[in-house]
Structure formats: C-alpha cells, structure tokens
Amino acid sequence: MPAIALAVTGGVIAGLSIPAAQASPALPPRTPAQLFAQVAEDTKVPPLTGTVVETTSLGLPALPQTGNPTSLSSLITGSHKVNVYYENGQHFRLQVPQSLSESDVIRDGNKLWLWESSNNSVTEYTWAKGTFKHAEKPPSGPVLTPQQAANEILKATGKTTVVSVQANALVAGEPAYQLVLAPKDHRSLIGKVVIAVDGKYGFPLQVQVFAKGAKSPAFQVGYTQIAFVTPDPANLTFTPPPGATVKHVNLGTRHPVAAGGSMPQTPAGVGTYGSNWLTVVSFSQQDLTSSFGTGAASSPPPASSSSGMGAIGGDAQEVLNALIGSAKPVHGSWGSGTLLQTSLVSILMTGGQVYVGAVQPSVLEAAVGHTTAG
C-alpha cells in the first residue's frame, strides 16, 4: 500500500477536487464477490475521453511552498489532473496539464513517447511486436488512473480483507457500484478502500482510500468527466515539436533493462517486510533524496527517477528536510531513530534506512533489519 501514497507524485494542478457522490442510482443487484471478481479480472475498458483527478491529504506537517506546481510540496499534497484519451491498450494519451506547460504519455502501437513541454524534451521508446505480451509492460508515465490504483489495492486483498458493498453512487455522471475492502488486522492504518465500479462496463471509475476513523478519504483518484466515445485521432498521434531534445530507446525483443532502456523498476536497494495490508518497504535514506534529484548539483537525476518525466522542482531538499525535521525521536530493542506518522502512512528512519508502510509504528519497528530484497 505505500506504493499508492508514492504513486500520486505525478503531474499536478492546484485547486481541484473530486465532487462528493450524489444520490444512489438504481442498478441490478451485485454481491461483493461478484463485484470483486469483476474488478480483479481487469475488465476491458471501452474507448473514452475524460478527466481524472487525484487528491491526497495525508495530514503532513506544513511544507515550504514555492508556487512551483511541480515542486515536491505540491506533488505530495493537493490535487493532480490528468486528461485521458483512450482508444485501447495500444493507443492512448495521458495529458498532465501544469501551469503554462504540460507533460504527456502517448502510445501508438509499438511506440511510446514521454514528452515534457517545459523543457521540450521527448523520450521515444520502441520495441518489437509481442515483446510485452507475456512480460513486463512498456514504460509508463507519472500518472495514476483508477484502474491502476484498483489493481495495486487488489494485491493486498484475500483472507486478510473484509469485502462488502455500500450504496450505489454517481461518479462523473455514471451510475456505479461501490465495492468496499477493509483490512482485518488492526495494525493497518487503512480503514477502508472504496472502489466505484462502472455499472455498465464494469471497470473502476474511482478509488478512495480512507484512514481509520476518517470520514473523508486521505487519497482518491477518479473520473470527474467521462464520455464513452473514440478519441479524435489527432489526440492519439505525436510528432516531436521543433527544437525538441529527443532521446531514442529501442527495447528490441529483450528484457527492457537488458536492452539498455530506462524502464521504471524497483531499485536494487529496496526491500520488503510483511505482506498484504501490512507490507513495509525499506530503502536507504540516500536513495530517498537521490530519487527526488536532491543530490549534488553536478549530478543529474537518476534515469529511473520516481518523478517519471523530468526532475521535480528544486525545493525537494528543503521539503525533505521539513519532513525529517518534523519526525519524533523513538527507540526500542531494535535501536533508535525518528518517526513521522500521518493519517495513512508511517515513516521510520534509522541507521540510514527508511521504512515506509500504511501501518502502525510497531510494524515498522519489527521490520528493522528484517527486510528482504525485492
């Protein structure tokens, strides 16, 4: 589940919010098991255009503000907007608008572009037909759709989860069922996850993650506008603009990493502890700062930076210092360190390592020195 909190650090635009669910629409009855199976089978998404908004409110301490919409403080708080143009899994565009700029992910068959208008840079990926049919998917951009969020959350379900349904809702004007997943273990900070499932096509329209006892979600991603129409072909094609810096990455027929591509991947130093809702992720504090491009000025951001397209705003180190400075000293039989706890995520820093999970601090402490490399 920490992946959900980290995944929202994609494109951002301030001042947006997902409207509250409206009156309950009538839909044919569905049991929790039926809805769960429908979402888990990754139902085919029909052609559509729409707007997805991500919002996160984790109860973080006050962070430095620079007015830069791509700054770290903006990326881990506030709202993010993504314009979606989707024909099928091989042809789509995800557009992340920013102040006076935009970032785009465009896929056209065996070619995918990542474009950032602010510095007019393009990364073009190509690969042989069938390369990703039974293997890893091609590179993706720093955006999160409701379908992706639901898939991540379903990995944490099973015997450790209570599955139920609540009243139907209207999401972006579409009637939807609401599947509710709640962890059984009291050590999880997650109270429940609500997945709004489209009543006609059966794919997720919205995902909301609630902290225990909270009435409003700490994280949510969902459509605010949607139309089930085939996008204009002009929105699904891309030509690098004049003067753009273009990097070509040919993934060939081999594994993306072996082919020399900058395929997003789990860094070698990342480890895990526990499973399902109680999963803890660990990595070095150095990896944390370098992943946000906060190292020496002469050092470029790593190719697999979690920021996805381009480096994030230059206030990253200042924000990280504010987060670390707000952490409280803790100690125990495992050693000593500092703890930062939000409504949904706990972060323990000790001995140069960082432990993150949507769990109570005791679970993080149990993970110290016991994580397994991913």
Wavefront OBJ file of the C-alpha trace (Angstrom):
o trace
v 0.000 0.000 0.000
v 2.826 2.550 0.389
v 3.021 2.410 -3.411
v -0.350 4.111 -3.549
v 0.922 7.057 -1.487
v 4.049 7.362 -3.616
v 2.350 6.870 -6.953
v 0.409 10.114 -6.674
v 3.598 12.130 -7.208
v 2.884 12.562 -10.911
v 1.560 15.668 -12.681
v -0.192 18.261 -10.517
v -2.542 21.210 -10.785
v -3.776 23.046 -7.711
v -7.292 23.792 -6.557
v -9.172 20.783 -7.958
v -11.313 18.292 -6.077
v -13.408 15.239 -6.812
v -17.069 16.028 -6.131
v -18.883 14.083 -3.466
v -21.014 11.133 -4.509
v -24.561 12.066 -5.478
v -27.898 10.291 -4.987
v -27.817 6.499 -5.157
v -28.777 5.298 -8.690
v -30.636 2.037 -9.352
v -28.544 -0.837 -10.741
v -29.054 -4.623 -10.961
v -28.016 -6.264 -7.666
v -24.406 -7.452 -7.355
v -22.868 -9.352 -4.453
v -19.492 -8.342 -3.009
v -17.963 -11.490 -4.517
v -19.336 -10.671 -7.971
v -18.003 -7.115 -7.893
v -14.637 -8.228 -6.543
v -14.266 -10.802 -9.322
v -15.283 -8.246 -11.927
v -12.648 -5.740 -10.834
v -9.974 -8.406 -10.321
v -10.326 -9.770 -13.858
v -9.224 -6.427 -15.296
v -12.353 -5.777 -17.346
v -11.737 -4.375 -20.822
v -12.088 -0.600 -20.856
v -14.158 0.831 -23.723
v -12.952 3.789 -25.821
v -13.352 7.009 -23.846
v -12.225 10.547 -23.223
v -12.287 12.064 -19.778
v -10.619 13.848 -16.910
v -9.100 12.050 -13.938
v -8.294 13.905 -10.719
v -6.063 12.606 -7.936
v -6.173 14.209 -4.491
v -4.111 13.418 -1.433
v -4.390 14.691 2.125
v -2.162 12.655 4.422
v -2.027 15.048 7.349
v 1.568 16.049 6.620
v 3.160 18.942 8.524
v 3.260 22.391 6.913
v 5.695 22.268 4.000
v 7.643 25.029 2.219
v 5.707 26.472 -0.734
v 7.389 27.898 -3.812
v 4.485 28.479 -6.181
v 6.010 25.867 -8.477
v 3.294 23.343 -9.480
v 5.933 20.640 -9.974
v 7.602 21.173 -6.607
v 7.810 18.285 -4.152
v 5.498 20.039 -1.686
v 2.864 20.370 -4.422
v 3.308 16.797 -5.616
v 2.655 15.137 -2.236
v -0.286 17.364 -1.310
v -3.162 18.953 -3.188
v -4.716 17.759 -6.425
v -3.484 16.357 -9.721
v -5.316 16.408 -13.041
v -4.932 14.023 -15.989
v -6.750 14.281 -19.324
v -7.387 10.806 -20.741
v -7.791 9.904 -24.420
v -8.198 6.144 -24.663
v -8.951 4.010 -27.721
v -7.470 0.753 -26.417
v -4.410 -0.526 -24.570
v -2.216 0.102 -27.615
v -3.475 3.576 -28.458
v -3.949 6.216 -25.766
v -2.772 9.585 -24.487
v -2.473 10.756 -20.884
v -2.017 14.509 -20.639
v -0.897 16.150 -17.394
v -1.552 19.907 -17.535
v 0.622 22.226 -15.475
v 0.969 25.976 -15.200
v 1.959 27.165 -18.716
v 3.125 23.648 -19.625
v 2.112 20.008 -19.867
v 3.545 16.503 -19.734
v 2.223 13.709 -21.950
v 2.364 9.933 -22.316
v 1.355 8.842 -25.821
v 1.292 5.245 -27.015
v 0.771 4.248 -30.639
v 1.202 0.508 -31.098
v 4.851 -0.456 -30.536
v 5.946 3.091 -29.839
v 5.556 5.251 -26.749
v 6.555 8.858 -26.181
v 7.124 10.755 -22.947
v 7.015 14.494 -23.626
v 7.626 17.371 -21.226
v 6.830 20.740 -22.752
v 8.570 22.817 -20.060
v 11.988 21.811 -21.393
v 10.774 20.495 -24.783
v 12.229 17.042 -24.135
v 10.988 13.759 -25.596
v 11.867 10.158 -24.792
v 10.765 7.769 -27.533
v 10.515 4.067 -26.719
v 10.183 1.418 -29.424
v 10.048 -2.370 -29.144
v 9.378 -5.412 -31.281
v 5.820 -6.627 -31.660
v 4.838 -9.088 -28.923
v 7.740 -8.153 -26.607
v 5.427 -7.321 -23.688
v 2.691 -9.842 -24.395
v 3.737 -12.164 -21.578
v 6.281 -9.974 -19.798
v 6.662 -6.517 -18.341
v 4.615 -3.692 -19.748
v 6.314 -0.859 -21.637
v 7.320 2.283 -19.745
v 4.550 4.398 -18.293
v 4.354 7.977 -17.155
v 3.923 9.526 -13.714
v 0.143 9.289 -13.638
v -2.281 7.023 -11.873
v -5.658 6.003 -13.277
v -8.482 4.455 -11.223
v -7.816 1.115 -12.944
v -4.145 1.148 -11.910
v -4.990 2.169 -8.349
v -7.560 -0.626 -8.069
v -5.058 -3.188 -9.376
v -2.484 -2.122 -6.775
v -5.017 -2.333 -3.966
v -6.325 -5.757 -5.005
v -2.806 -7.119 -4.460
v -3.379 -6.532 -0.751
v -6.640 -8.441 -0.550
v -7.560 -12.035 0.170
v -8.085 -13.721 3.514
v -6.822 -10.579 5.243
v -9.689 -8.482 3.862
v -13.372 -7.952 4.624
v -15.221 -7.420 1.326
v -18.615 -5.695 1.222
v -20.673 -3.230 -0.807
v -22.248 0.101 0.021
v -24.910 2.233 -1.671
v -24.536 2.838 -5.406
v -23.200 6.241 -6.447
v -22.929 8.582 -9.420
v -19.323 9.169 -10.454
v -18.761 11.671 -13.277
v -22.463 11.259 -14.006
v -22.173 7.473 -14.424
v -24.089 5.009 -12.186
v -21.604 2.907 -10.242
v -21.494 0.133 -7.695
v -19.265 0.667 -4.658
v -17.033 -2.205 -3.593
v -15.583 -1.816 -0.081
v -12.350 -3.501 1.049
v -11.304 -3.307 4.699
v -8.223 -4.888 6.323
v -8.928 -7.264 9.192
v -5.660 -6.553 11.004
v -5.897 -3.611 13.405
v -2.254 -2.714 12.739
v -3.126 -1.316 9.314
v -3.754 2.444 9.220
v -6.237 1.948 6.399
v -9.849 1.917 7.488
v -11.320 1.015 4.116
v -10.896 1.328 0.376
v -13.942 2.150 -1.746
v -13.811 1.270 -5.449
v -16.598 2.715 -7.612
v -17.264 0.223 -10.425
v -18.981 1.433 -13.598
v -22.475 -0.063 -13.734
v -22.401 -0.737 -17.489
v -18.827 -1.611 -18.392
v -17.562 -2.912 -15.048
v -14.258 -1.062 -14.710
v -13.181 1.258 -11.838
v -14.290 4.883 -12.126
v -12.941 5.985 -8.754
v -10.815 4.677 -5.879
v -10.896 6.205 -2.387
v -8.593 5.250 0.489
v -9.787 6.173 3.994
v -7.639 6.229 7.097
v -9.119 4.551 10.176
v -11.989 6.554 11.637
v -11.838 9.170 8.867
v -14.955 10.459 7.128
v -13.104 11.816 4.090
v -10.504 9.979 2.001
v -6.795 10.531 2.539
v -6.231 9.604 -1.089
v -8.564 9.346 -4.054
v -8.309 9.116 -7.806
v -11.290 9.146 -10.122
v -13.001 10.494 -13.194
v -14.688 13.867 -12.845
v -15.737 13.881 -16.514
v -16.110 10.934 -18.881
v -17.608 10.251 -22.310
v -17.602 6.806 -23.900
v -16.524 7.925 -27.357
v -13.496 7.123 -29.502
v -10.940 9.939 -29.157
v -10.109 12.156 -32.093
v -7.141 10.580 -33.953
v -5.279 13.889 -33.563
v -5.095 13.242 -29.811
v -3.502 9.819 -30.320
v -0.651 10.805 -32.629
v 2.552 12.610 -31.766
v 5.431 14.255 -33.588
v 8.257 15.786 -31.554
v 7.904 19.569 -31.784
v 10.586 21.665 -33.499
v 13.716 22.060 -31.416
v 12.824 19.231 -29.035
v 15.586 17.178 -27.453
v 14.740 13.586 -28.387
v 16.158 10.508 -26.685
v 15.549 7.215 -28.526
v 15.332 3.984 -26.536
v 14.983 0.751 -28.524
v 13.833 -2.028 -26.230
v 14.121 -4.586 -29.036
v 12.875 -8.054 -28.162
v 14.810 -8.422 -24.919
v 14.062 -7.530 -21.339
v 13.880 -3.702 -21.184
v 16.783 -3.392 -18.755
v 18.983 -5.752 -20.765
v 18.098 -3.732 -23.855
v 19.533 -0.609 -22.242
v 16.221 1.088 -21.689
v 15.316 3.264 -18.704
v 12.371 1.074 -17.812
v 10.964 2.111 -14.424
v 11.932 -0.631 -11.998
v 12.408 -1.362 -8.322
v 15.839 -0.068 -7.252
v 18.321 -2.721 -6.134
v 18.393 -1.372 -2.572
v 14.654 -1.678 -1.915
v 13.471 -4.379 0.467
v 10.121 -5.531 1.836
v 8.767 -6.972 5.061
v 5.361 -8.491 5.720
v 2.578 -8.902 3.182
v -0.798 -7.659 2.049
v -2.057 -4.667 4.069
v 0.938 -4.865 6.427
v 3.651 -4.646 3.766
v 6.606 -2.435 4.712
v 9.015 -1.087 2.084
v 12.590 -0.202 3.047
v 15.331 1.703 1.241
v 18.330 3.840 2.137
v 17.857 7.481 3.048
v 20.347 8.295 0.302
v 18.054 6.612 -2.231
v 15.181 8.734 -0.926
v 16.965 12.013 -1.565
v 18.546 10.982 -4.860
v 15.228 9.722 -6.232
v 13.949 13.289 -5.990
v 17.032 14.741 -7.655
v 18.297 16.351 -4.434
v 21.907 15.243 -4.703
v 24.886 17.343 -5.775
v 24.124 19.978 -8.377
v 26.554 18.335 -10.758
v 24.734 15.023 -10.560
v 21.799 14.521 -12.934
v 18.641 12.846 -11.628
v 18.722 9.059 -12.000
v 17.161 7.685 -15.197
v 14.552 5.776 -13.220
v 13.623 8.740 -11.028
v 10.259 8.331 -9.348
v 9.303 11.673 -10.795
v 8.822 9.926 -14.112
v 9.127 12.658 -16.730
v 11.863 15.127 -15.816
v 13.092 16.215 -12.404
v 10.731 17.762 -9.900
v 11.030 21.284 -8.574
v 14.224 22.426 -6.889
v 12.670 22.741 -3.423
v 12.887 18.958 -2.917
v 15.713 19.042 -0.367
v 14.010 21.816 1.614
v 10.768 19.841 1.739
v 12.531 16.624 2.704
v 14.351 18.499 5.474
v 10.979 19.784 6.736
v 9.560 16.255 6.769
v 12.590 14.813 8.525
v 12.636 17.731 10.972
v 9.038 17.073 11.999
v 9.782 13.433 12.835
v 9.925 12.481 16.522
v 12.802 10.569 18.182
v 11.907 6.944 19.001
v 13.846 3.990 20.371
v 13.383 0.372 21.330
v 15.045 -3.038 21.307
v 15.502 -2.592 17.543
v 17.602 0.568 18.053
v 16.814 4.280 17.763
v 15.607 6.593 15.027
v 12.960 9.143 14.084
v 9.302 8.534 13.252
v 6.922 10.526 11.057
v 3.303 9.361 11.237
v 0.460 10.639 9.065
v -3.155 9.552 8.937
v -2.352 6.908 6.320
v 1.401 6.343 6.211
v 4.135 5.829 8.825
v 7.810 6.527 8.079
v 10.646 5.306 10.306
v 14.238 6.456 9.705
v 17.020 4.622 11.498
v 20.636 3.769 10.743
v 20.469 5.395 7.312
v 17.468 3.264 6.320
v 13.882 4.384 5.707
v 10.897 2.107 6.435
v 7.510 3.069 4.993
v 4.093 1.454 5.354
v 0.385 2.156 5.824
v 0.817 0.554 9.223
v 1.229 1.301 12.901
v 4.800 2.146 14.001
v 5.188 -1.242 15.746
v 5.090 -2.951 12.337
v 7.862 -0.697 11.031
v 9.951 -1.409 14.133
v 9.529 -5.150 13.585
v 10.810 -4.680 10.014
v 14.121 -3.101 11.084
v 16.920 -5.374 9.957
v 14.489 -7.984 8.609
v 13.533 -6.776 5.142
v 14.053 -8.944 2.058
v 15.406 -7.502 -1.173
v 12.780 -7.157 -3.885
l 1 2 3 4 5 6 7 8 9 10 11 12 13 14 15 16 17 18 19 20 21 22 23 24 25 26 27 28 29 30 31 32 33 34 35 36 37 38 39 40 41 42 43 44 45 46 47 48 49 50 51 52 53 54 55 56 57 58 59 60 61 62 63 64 65 66 67 68 69 70 71 72 73 74 75 76 77 78 79 80 81 82 83 84 85 86 87 88 89 90 91 92 93 94 95 96 97 98 99 100 101 102 103 104 105 106 107 108 109 110 111 112 113 114 115 116 117 118 119 120 121 122 123 124 125 126 127 128 129 130 131 132 133 134 135 136 137 138 139 140 141 142 143 144 145 146 147 148 149 150 151 152 153 154 155 156 157 158 159 160 161 162 163 164 165 166 167 168 169 170 171 172 173 174 175 176 177 178 179 180 181 182 183 184 185 186 187 188 189 190 191 192 193 194 195 196 197 198 199 200 201 202 203 204 205 206 207 208 209 210 211 212 213 214 215 216 217 218 219 220 221 222 223 224 225 226 227 228 229 230 231 232 233 234 235 236 237 238 239 240 241 242 243 244 245 246 247 248 249 250 251 252 253 254 255 256 257 258 259 260 261 262 263 264 265 266 267 268 269 270 271 272 273 274 275 276 277 278 279 280 281 282 283 284 285 286 287 288 289 290 291 292 293 294 295 296 297 298 299 300 301 302 303 304 305 306 307 308 309 310 311 312 313 314 315 316 317 318 319 320 321 322 323 324 325 326 327 328 329 330 331 332 333 334 335 336 337 338 339 340 341 342 343 344 345 346 347 348 349 350 351 352 353 354 355 356 357 358 359 360 361 362 363 364 365 366 367 368 369 370 371 372 373 374
